[in-house]
Amino acid sequence: MKPFRFLQFNMQFGQVWDAADPDNAPIDLEVAIAEMKRHDADIITLQEVERAQPGGAQIDPPPNLARIRAALPDYDCFFSYPRQDERELPFGIGLAILSRTPLTETERHEIPSPPVEFEFMGETKTPTDRLLIGARTQIGGREVTILNTHLLAFFMLRSSSGTHGSQRQQIQDLLARAQGPTLLAGDFNVSAHAELVAQYGKVGFRTVQQTEVTWLRRPYVLDHIFYNEGLHCVGHQVVPSTASDHLPVVADLSFVE
């Protein structure tokens, strides 16, 4: 059986990368869609699909997702917003899994955030909760579980997920219960990524790469594709791109016979 291709991409709601002024870079969803298309992936995991609205409002149906689905009609899709929260800041929100084969047994898990206080626009805030979604599909008659998450960036709050480890631990507990070939992808927002890799290695998961930077704002490896012993990574690439402030990660994987 030939390998299948997996694309992990934090698309930052379509805001392109401008090193001179990243916070005010234009939004061009077509650039993000072109990035998705050019890798010809069998499975795609996306974070920050939509932009959070004032007061935590969530547009339904999600407009960016609708454009993505129209542009990639051959993919099945599972999308979810996190729990609606009026504290939501105007950044990226929403997770999606796209697959060329039908998705079944979809799931979502709320991932609580601790009440770490931080300043934003002159006001004291606490972070909103995060999310993990999952689904199963069959590739070449073999079943695989796909998990997708986007964790809190504690380093932006002058803290760390090492100090506040509940989100990482919740996902580790899910991985420990995984049955059969399983993939976990996403933006883990862990600046000390070696600690994360070692943690998930304890329950049998490895990342396709941990040496190349995946975030353009700081030299961090934030984005990962983890896989367990039911799968083998035969190749990977961190893709140069200006479609987002995160670089796409592509992996070619095969099932262990």
SERO-4910 file (N, C-alpha, C, O; in steps of 0.05 Angstrom, whole numbers):
BEGIN
 pado doro    nc1    nc2    nc3   cac1   cac2   cac3    cc1    cc2    cc3    oc1    oc2    oc3
  Met    A     17    -24      0      0      0      0     18     25      0     36     27     16
  Lys    A     12     44    -18     28     68    -19     23     86      4      1     85     16
  Pro    A     42    103     12     38    122     34     15    141     28      8    147      5
  Phe    A      3    152     50    -16    173     47     -4    199     58     14    199     75
  Arg    A    -14    222     48     -2    248     55    -20    262     75    -45    263     73
  Phe    A     -7    274     95    -20    289    117     -9    317    118     15    321    118
  Leu    A    -28    336    118    -20    365    120    -31    377    145    -54    375    151
  Gln    A    -13    388    161    -19    403    185    -14    433    180      8    440    171
  Phe    A    -35    449    185    -33    477    178    -50    495    196    -74    494    196
  Asn    A    -36    512    212    -50    534    226    -52    557    206    -32    570    200
  Met    A    -76    561    196    -80    580    174    -85    609    183    -88    627    166
  Gln    A    -87    614    209    -91    640    220   -112    656    205   -108    679    197
  Phe    A   -135    643    202   -159    654    189   -154    668    162   -169    686    154
  Gly    A   -132    660    149   -126    671    123   -109    696    123   -105    708    102
  Gln    A    -98    704    146    -80    727    146    -52    719    137    -40    701    150
  Val    A    -43    731    116    -17    723    105      6    734    122      1    751    140
  Trp    A     30    725    117     53    734    133     66    758    120     72    759     96
  Asp    A     70    779    136     85    803    128    105    808    151     97    818    172
  Ala    A    130    802    146    150    805    167    153    834    177    159    839    200
  Ala    A    147    853    160    150    881    168    127    891    186    131    908    203
  Asp    A    103    879    183     80    887    199     61    863    201     39    864    190
  Pro    A     69    843    216     53    818    217     25    822    228      6    808    219
  Asp    A     21    840    248     -5    843    260    -25    856    241    -50    853    245
  Asn    A    -16    871    222    -33    885    203    -32    874    175    -40    887    156
  Ala    A    -21    850    172    -19    838    145    -47    833    134    -66    829    150
  Pro    A    -51    833    108    -77    830     97    -88    801    100    -72    782    104
  Ile    A   -114    799     99   -127    772     99   -133    765     70   -147    780     56
  Asp    A   -123    742     62   -127    732     35   -131    702     36   -112    687     34
  Leu    A   -156    694     40   -162    666     44   -154    649     20   -148    626     23
  Glu    A   -154    661     -4   -147    646    -28   -118    637    -27   -112    616    -38
  Val    A   -101    652    -14    -73    643    -11    -72    618      7    -57    600      1
  Ala    A    -87    618     29    -88    595     46    -99    571     32    -89    548     35
  Ile    A   -120    575     16   -132    553      2   -113    541    -19   -111    517    -22
  Ala    A    -98    559    -33    -78    550    -52    -57    533    -38    -47    514    -49
  Glu    A    -50    541    -14    -30    526      1    -40    498      7    -25    478      5
  Met    A    -65    496     15    -77    470     20    -77    452     -5    -70    429     -4
  Lys    A    -85    464    -27    -87    449    -52    -61    438    -62    -59    416    -73
  Arg    A    -40    454    -59    -15    447    -73     -1    423    -62     17    412    -74
  His    A     -9    414    -38      4    391    -25    -11    365    -32      0    343    -27
  Asp    A    -34    366    -43    -49    343    -52    -51    322    -29    -45    298    -33
  Ala    A    -58    332     -6    -58    315     18    -84    298     19   -105    306      9
  Asp    A    -81    274     31   -105    257     36   -120    266     61   -144    264     62
  Ile    A   -105    277     81   -118    287    105   -105    314    111    -81    318    109
  Ile    A   -122    333    120   -113    360    127   -125    366    154   -148    363    159
  Thr    A   -108    376    172   -117    387    198   -111    417    198    -89    426    191
  Leu    A   -132    433    205   -130    462    205   -136    473    233   -154    463    247
  Gln    A   -122    494    241   -128    509    265   -133    538    256   -124    547    235
  Glu    A   -146    553    274   -152    582    269   -166    586    242   -158    603    226
  Val    A   -186    569    237   -200    571    212   -215    597    209   -216    609    188
  Glu    A   -228    606    231   -243    631    231   -230    652    249   -213    645    265
  Arg    A   -239    676    246   -230    698    264   -252    702    285   -275    704    279
  Ala    A   -243    703    310   -262    707    332   -276    734    329   -263    754    321
  Gln    A   -301    735    336   -318    759    334   -320    773    360   -316    761    381
  Pro    A   -327    799    360   -331    814    385   -352    800    403   -373    791    394
  Gly    A   -345    800    429   -363    787    448   -365    757    447   -383    745    459
  Gly    A   -347    745    432   -347    716    430   -367    705    410   -372    680    410
  Ala    A   -380    722    394   -400    712    375   -387    692    355   -363    695    348
  Gln    A   -402    672    347   -392    652    328   -410    651    304   -434    644    306
  Ile    A   -399    658    281   -416    658    256   -422    630    247   -404    613    244
  Asp    A   -447    624    242   -456    598    234   -474    601    209   -495    614    212
  Pro    A   -467    589    186   -444    572    182   -418    588    181   -418    611    173
  Pro    A   -396    575    189   -370    589    189   -362    598    160   -359    580    143
  Pro    A   -357    623    155   -353    633    128   -327    623    115   -328    615     91
  Asn    A   -305    623    129   -280    613    117   -282    584    111   -273    575     89
  Leu    A   -294    569    129   -297    540    124   -314    535     99   -309    517     83
  Ala    A   -335    551     95   -352    548     72   -336    551     46   -340    537     27
  Arg    A   -318    571     46   -302    576     22   -282    553     18   -276    545     -5
  Ile    A   -271    543     40   -252    521     37   -266    496     26   -255    483      9
  Arg    A   -289    490     37   -304    467     28   -312    469     -2   -312    449    -17
  Ala    A   -319    493    -10   -326    497    -38   -301    493    -56   -304    484    -79
  Ala    A   -278    501    -46   -253    499    -62   -242    470    -62   -227    463    -80
  Leu    A   -249    455    -41   -239    427    -38   -263    408    -36   -268    396    -16
  Pro    A   -279    406    -58   -304    391    -56   -301    361    -53   -320    347    -46
  Asp    A   -277    351    -58   -273    322    -56   -266    312    -27   -261    289    -23
  Tyr    A   -267    331     -8   -260    324     19   -285    324     37   -302    341     35
  Asp    A   -286    304     54   -305    304     76   -293    322     98   -269    326     99
  Cys    A   -310    333    116   -301    353    135   -315    351    161   -339    346    162
  Phe    A   -300    354    183   -311    357    210   -298    383    222   -274    385    223
  Phe    A   -316    401    230   -307    427    241   -321    431    268   -343    422    273
  Ser    A   -307    445    286   -319    454    310   -306    480    321   -282    483    320
  Tyr    A   -324    498    330   -314    520    347   -310    509    375   -321    489    383
  Pro    A   -293    523    391   -293    518    419   -318    528    432   -334    541    419
  Arg    A   -322    523    457   -346    533    471   -347    563    469   -326    577    473
  Gln    A   -370    574    464   -373    603    460   -367    617    487   -376    608    508
  Asp    A   -352    639    485   -343    653    509   -339    682    502   -325    689    484
  Glu    A   -352    699    517   -351    728    512   -323    740    517   -318    762    508
  Arg    A   -305    725    530   -278    734    534   -260    730    510   -237    739    510
  Glu    A   -270    717    489   -253    710    466   -240    735    454   -253    756    450
  Leu    A   -214    734    449   -199    756    437   -200    753    407   -205    732    396
  Pro    A   -194    775    392   -198    775    363   -176    761    347   -163    772    330
  Phe    A   -171    736    354   -151    720    340   -165    696    327   -189    697    322
  Gly    A   -149    676    320   -161    653    305   -175    634    323   -169    631    347
  Ile    A   -196    621    312   -213    603    327   -224    582    309   -230    587    286
  Gly    A   -228    558    319   -241    537    304   -222    517    292   -201    524    282
  Leu    A   -229    491    294   -212    469    284   -227    454    262   -251    451    263
  Ala    A   -212    443    243   -224    427    222   -206    404    215   -182    405    215
  Ile    A   -219    381    208   -206    358    196   -219    354    169   -244    352    167
  Leu    A   -203    352    148   -213    346    121   -200    320    112   -176    315    116
  Ser    A   -216    303     99   -206    277     90   -218    270     64   -242    275     59
  Arg    A   -202    258     46   -212    248     21   -230    224     24   -245    217      6
  Thr    A   -228    210     46   -245    188     52   -264    196     74   -258    214     90
  Pro    A   -288    184     76   -308    193     95   -299    192    124   -285    174    133
  Leu    A   -307    212    139   -301    214    167   -324    203    183   -347    209    178
  Thr    A   -317    187    204   -338    175    221   -330    179    250   -307    187    256
  Glu    A   -348    172    268   -343    173    297   -329    198    306   -309    198    320
  Thr    A   -340    221    297   -329    246    305   -332    251    335   -351    241    347
  Glu    A   -313    266    346   -313    272    375   -301    300    380   -286    310    364
  Arg    A   -308    311    402   -296    336    411   -293    336    441   -309    325    455
  His    A   -271    347    450   -264    348    478   -257    377    486   -239    389    475
  Glu    A   -271    387    505   -264    413    517   -238    411    532   -235    391    547
  Ile    A   -220    430    529   -195    430    544   -194    455    560   -187    476    550
  Pro    A   -200    454    586   -201    478    602   -174    492    604   -153    480    604
  Ser    A   -175    519    606   -152    535    610   -152    544    639   -173    550    650
  Pro    A   -128    545    652   -127    555    680   -131    585    680   -127    599    660
  Pro    A   -139    596    703   -145    625    705   -120    642    708   -117    657    727
  Val    A   -102    640    688    -77    656    689    -84    684    679    -93    688    657
  Glu    A    -79    704    696    -85    731    688    -63    743    670    -40    738    673
  Phe    A    -72    759    651    -54    773    633    -66    799    624    -91    803    626
  Glu    A    -50    817    613    -59    843    605    -63    843    574    -46    834    559
  Phe    A    -86    854    565    -91    857    537   -106    883    532   -128    887    543
  Met    A    -94    900    517   -106    926    511   -113    942    536   -134    954    538
  Gly    A    -95    940    556    -99    955    581   -119    943    600   -126    955    620
  Glu    A   -128    918    595   -147    905    612   -136    879    622   -121    866    608
  Thr    A   -144    871    646   -136    845    657   -155    823    646   -180    826    649
  Lys    A   -144    802    635   -160    781    623   -152    754    634   -131    751    647
  Thr    A   -169    734    629   -162    706    634   -168    691    608   -186    699    593
  Pro    A   -154    669    602   -157    656    576   -182    639    574   -192    628    594
  Thr    A   -192    637    550   -215    619    544   -205    590    542   -181    585    539
  Asp    A   -224    572    543   -217    543    541   -209    536    512   -215    550    493
  Arg    A   -195    513    510   -186    503    484   -202    478    476   -221    471    490
  Leu    A   -194    465    455   -210    444    443   -193    423    430   -171    430    419
  Leu    A   -202    399    429   -191    377    413   -214    364    398   -234    358    410
  Ile    A   -211    360    372   -231    345    357   -218    320    345   -194    318    343
  Gly    A   -235    301    339   -225    276    328   -245    263    309   -269    269    310
  Ala    A   -235    244    293   -252    229    275   -236    204    266   -212    203    270
  Arg    A   -251    185    255   -238    162    242   -244    162    213   -264    172    203
  Thr    A   -225    149    198   -230    145    170   -215    119    162   -199    108    177
  Gln    A   -220    110    138   -207     87    127   -191     95    102   -202    108     84
  Ile    A   -166     87    101   -149     92     78   -139     65     69   -125     50     83
  Gly    A   -145     58     44   -137     32     34   -148      9     50   -134    -12     52
  Gly    A   -171     12     62   -183     -9     78   -172    -10    107   -180    -28    122
  Arg    A   -154      8    114   -143      8    141   -154     32    156   -155     54    146
  Glu    A   -163     28    181   -175     49    197   -153     65    211   -134     54    222
  Val    A   -157     91    212   -139    109    226   -155    130    241   -175    140    231
  Thr    A   -146    137    265   -158    158    281   -142    184    277   -118    183    278
  Ile    A   -157    206    274   -144    232    270   -153    250    292   -177    254    297
  Leu    A   -134    262    306   -139    282    327   -127    308    320   -105    309    308
  Asn    A   -140    330    327   -131    357    320   -136    376    343   -157    376    355
  Thr    A   -115    391    351   -118    409    374   -103    435    370    -86    437    352
  His    A   -109    454    387    -95    480    387    -95    489    417   -115    498    427
  Leu    A    -72    487    429    -69    492    458    -63    522    463    -55    537    446
  Leu    A    -66    529    488    -61    556    497    -31    563    496    -14    547    503
  Ala    A    -25    587    487      3    596    485     11    609    512     10    633    515
  Phe    A     19    592    531     26    603    557     49    622    556     51    640    572
  Phe    A     67    617    537     91    635    535     83    664    528     98    682    535
  Met    A     59    667    516     50    694    511     38    707    536     34    732    537
  Leu    A     33    691    556     22    701    582     44    702    603     38    704    627
  Arg    A     69    700    595     92    700    613     91    677    633     97    680    656
  Ser    A     82    654    622     81    630    638     89    607    619    102    612    599
  Ser    A     83    582    627     90    560    610     71    537    614     59    535    635
  Ser    A     69    519    594     53    495    597     67    474    614     55    454    622
  Gly    A     92    479    620    106    462    640     96    468    668     93    450    684
  Thr    A     92    493    674     81    502    700     51    495    702     42    485    722
  His    A     37    500    680      8    494    679      4    471    659     -1    476    636
  Gly    A      7    447    669      8    424    651    -18    409    646    -17    388    634
  Ser    A    -40    420    654    -65    405    653    -74    400    624    -85    379    618
  Gln    A    -70    419    606    -78    415    578    -62    393    565    -73    375    552
  Arg    A    -36    394    568    -19    373    557    -25    346    569    -25    326    555
  Gln    A    -31    346    595    -37    321    608    -63    309    599    -65    285    596
  Gln    A    -83    326    595   -109    316    585   -106    302    559   -118    281    554
  Ile    A    -89    313    541    -85    301    515    -68    276    518    -73    256    504
  Gln    A    -49    276    536    -33    251    541    -51    229    550    -47    206    541
  Asp    A    -70    235    567    -89    214    576   -105    203    553   -111    179    552
  Leu    A   -113    220    534   -128    210    511   -110    192    494   -118    172    484
  Leu    A    -85    201    490    -66    185    474    -61    158    486    -58    138    472
  Ala    A    -60    157    513    -55    132    527    -77    111    522    -73     87    524
  Arg    A   -101    121    515   -124    103    510   -128     98    480   -146     84    473
  Ala    A   -110    108    464   -114    105    435   -112     75    427    -95     60    438
  Gln    A   -129     67    408   -129     40    398   -125     41    368   -140     54    354
  Gly    A   -105     27    358   -100     26    330    -84     50    320    -78     67    337
  Pro    A    -78     51    295    -63     73    284    -76    100    290   -100    104    284
  Thr    A    -61    118    301    -72    144    310    -53    166    304    -28    164    307
  Leu    A    -64    189    294    -49    213    289    -59    236    306    -84    239    308
  Leu    A    -42    251    317    -49    275    332    -33    298    320     -9    298    320
  Ala    A    -47    318    310    -34    341    298    -45    367    310    -66    367    323
  Gly    A    -31    389    305    -41    414    314    -19    434    321      5    429    317
  Asp    A    -28    456    332    -11    477    342    -11    475    372    -30    481    386
  Phe    A     11    464    383     13    458    411     22    482    428     20    481    453
  Asn    A     32    502    415     40    527    429     59    521    453     56    534    474
  Val    A     77    502    449     97    496    470    124    505    460    135    493    441
  Ser    A    135    525    472    161    536    463    184    517    469    202    514    453
  Ala    A    182    503    492    202    483    499    192    456    488    184    438    503
  His    A    193    453    462    180    431    449    191    403    456    177    383    455
  Ala    A    217    402    464    229    376    471    215    364    495    213    339    496
  Glu    A    205    380    513    190    370    536    164    357    527    156    336    537
  Leu    A    150    370    508    125    359    497    130    332    483    116    313    487
  Val    A    151    332    466    157    308    451    164    285    470    155    262    466
  Ala    A    179    290    491    186    269    511    161    260    526    158    236    531
  Gln    A    143    278    532    119    271    547    101    252    531     92    232    541
  Tyr    A     96    259    506     79    241    489     94    216    480     81    196    473
  Gly    A    120    217    481    135    193    476    131    171    497    133    148    491
  Lys    A    124    180    521    119    160    543     94    143    537     92    122    549
  Val    A     76    153    520     52    137    514     53    128    485     32    121    473
  Gly    A     77    127    473     81    114    448     77    131    423     73    120    401
  Phe    A     78    157    426     75    175    403    101    190    398    114    199    416
  Arg    A    107    193    372    131    209    364    122    230    344    101    226    330
  Thr    A    137    251    342    131    272    322    147    268    297    169    256    297
  Val    A    136    277    275    151    273    249    176    290    248    195    283    233
  Gln    A    177    312    263    201    328    263    201    347    287    180    356    296
  Gln    A    225    354    297    227    372    319    251    391    317    261    401    338
  Thr    A    262    394    294    286    411    290    281    437    275    294    457    279
  Glu    A    261    437    257    256    460    240    234    478    253    213    468    261
  Val    A    239    503    253    220    523    264    194    522    247    196    520    223
  Thr    A    171    524    261    146    524    247    130    550    251    108    553    240
  Trp    A    140    569    267    127    594    272    145    617    264    168    618    272
  Leu    A    134    636    248    151    657    237    155    680    256    173    696    252
  Arg    A    139    682    277    142    705    295    165    701    315    178    720    323
  Arg    A    169    676    323    191    669    341    202    642    332    188    627    320
  Pro    A    227    637    339    239    612    329    231    587    345    247    575    359
  Tyr    A    205    581    344    194    559    360    184    537    341    175    542    319
  Val    A    185    512    351    172    489    337    146    485    352    144    470    371
  Leu    A    125    498    341     98    497    354     80    476    342     63    465    356
  Asp    A     84    470    317     65    453    302     77    425    298    100    421    291
  His    A     60    405    304     70    377    303     50    359    290     26    364    290
  Ile    A     60    337    279     44    314    272     55    290    288     77    280    282
  Phe    A     41    281    308     48    258    324     35    233    313     13    234    303
  Tyr    A     49    210    315     37    185    305     47    162    324     68    164    336
  Asn    A     31    141    325     38    119    343     50     95    328     56     98    304
  Glu    A     53     73    341     67     50    330     52     37    307     64     20    293
  Gly    A     27     43    303     13     32    280     20     45    254     11     36    233
  Leu    A     36     66    255     43     81    231     73     85    229     88     84    248
  His    A     82     91    204    110     96    199    112    121    182     98    123    161
  Cys    A    129    140    189    133    164    174    156    159    154    178    152    161
  Val    A    149    161    128    169    156    107    181    181     96    200    180     80
  Gly    A    170    204    104    181    230     95    165    253    106    142    250    112
  His    A    178    276    108    165    300    119    178    325    108    200    324     98
  Gln    A    164    347    111    175    373    103    161    395    118    136    395    121
  Val    A    176    414    129    165    439    138    167    458    114    189    464    104
  Val    A    144    468    105    143    481     79    146    511     81    132    524     96
  Pro    A    166    522     66    168    551     65    142    563     54    133    555     33
  Ser    A    131    583     67    106    594     59    101    621     72    111    626     94
  Thr    A     86    638     59     77    663     71     46    664     73     34    685     75
  Ala    A     34    640     72      5    639     73     -6    643    101    -30    648    105
  Ser    A     11    642    121      4    646    149     29    652    165     51    651    154
  Asp    A     26    658    191     50    661    208     60    634    217     81    632    230
  His    A     45    612    211     54    585    217     61    572    190     48    576    170
  Leu    A     82    556    190     90    541    166     75    514    165     72    501    185
  Pro    A     66    507    142     53    481    139     73    458    144     97    461    138
  Val    A     63    436    156     80    412    160     67    390    144     43    384    148
  Val    A     82    377    127     72    355    110     87    330    117    111    330    121
  Ala    A     71    308    120     84    282    125     71    261    107     47    260    102
  Asp    A     88    243     98     79    219     83     81    195    102    103    190    113
  Leu    A     59    181    106     58    160    126     47    134    114     32    135     94
  Ser    A     56    112    125     45     86    117     38     70    141     47     76    163
  Phe    A     21     50    137     13     33    159     34     12    163     46      1    144
  Val    A     39      5    188     57    -16    195     43    -43    190     21    -48    200
  Glu    A     56    -60    175     44    -86    168     48   -106    191     39   -128    189
***
